[in-house]
Each structure stands twice: as C-alpha cells, then as structure tokens.
Amino acid sequence: MAAPAGEASSKLLRFLCFVGAGVICTKAINTYRDYERKQEASAAAAEAAAALVAADPAPATAAKP
C-alpha cells in the first residue's frame, strides 16, 4: 500500500522545520558566545589600560624659578 502524498510531505516539512530550528539556535548560541568573548576582551583591555595609567608616574609640572 502506498502512503498518501500529504503524509510524506508533512513529515518532510516537519523535518525541515526541525533542521531549520537547529540552525537558528546554533547561530544564536554562536553569536552570544562571540558577544561574551568581545565583552571579556574589552574588559581585559580596559583593565590593562587602567593598570598602565596607574603605573605611570604623574607628569612633572614646570616649577617656577
């Protein structure tokens, strides 16, 4: 007995929706990971810059004779 045409197409449609949802979720997860990585990198750069500024002595002011 042959299966009705609508049944096979609905299974295929469900499968494609499932695969599409997986692709979308994977893209969202990777985008969020990139966002977190960039936040950590910018925080580390800001911390390094603050440490560099704190380590430098204050600029000498011109003394009046």
FENDA-V91352 format. One line per field, one symbol per residue. burial: 1 if it has 24 or more other ideal C-beta (glycine too) atoms within 12 Angstrom, else 0. Layout:
# FENDA-V91352
burial=???
This chain:
# FENDA-V91352
burial=00000000000000000000000000000000000000000000000000000000000000000
